[in-house]
Structures are given as C-alpha cells and as structure tokens.
Amino acid sequence: MSLARDLQASAWDAECRHDLDGLLSHFLPDATFHASGQPANQGHAAIRRLTEDFYRSFPELEVDILGEWGDGDTRAVIEFRARLKDPQGNRFALQGVNVVEIEDGKFKTVRSYEEAPMPD
C-alpha cells in the first residue's frame, strides 16, 4: 500500500469511530479541507467543526476504499464508497473521490468530491 492510501484508511478509521483528535492527527495544523460544495476549511479547528457538523447529520459512517491513483507519497486520488445512517435511522450510500496532497506524512490538502447520498 501507498502512504496516501494508508493515511486515508487510518483517517477514515478514526472518523468512523468519532475520534476527532485521532482524525485531526492525520492533518498538518494549517491543512485545508475542501468539502464538496462548501467553502474551504483551513486548520484543525475548522476541520473539527466541519466533522462535528457531519456527525450531527450522519452519526454512523462506514467507508471502503475502492481505488487509488497518483504517486502515492505526495499526492493521490482515493476513490471511496461510504454508507451513512442519519439520526432517524435512514441509511444512505454515496461514492466519491478525495484528491489529497501530503507533506511530512500528513494531509496538507484534501479536496472531497462526492455524489449526493442516495437511500440504501
């Protein structure tokens, strides 16, 4: 496996367990996260708020990596499938890609492009 794939898998593992500190440890302190259709979120505090908002909408999450393209050490595209559950118990699925830049073994930039969640 590549550094990018390992880093992304570990970050999603922390996110799925709601381990925000563990998730943020995968990002440089001034990292930028671009979520689909939203303004850029820069720094740990902004990424934490974004993730907390996501947890309110979808408190349960599972993610599978479907593929990877790129050099694997400094940049890559990670294709994924996510299964989500909202607070009312409705289940959704979506697919997307994260375009990641890595510096010093951590995410410098993540650009997430995903489909709208569909009933699962």
Order of alpha helices (4+ residues) and beta strands (2+ residues): alpha-alpha-beta-beta-alpha-beta-beta-beta-beta-beta
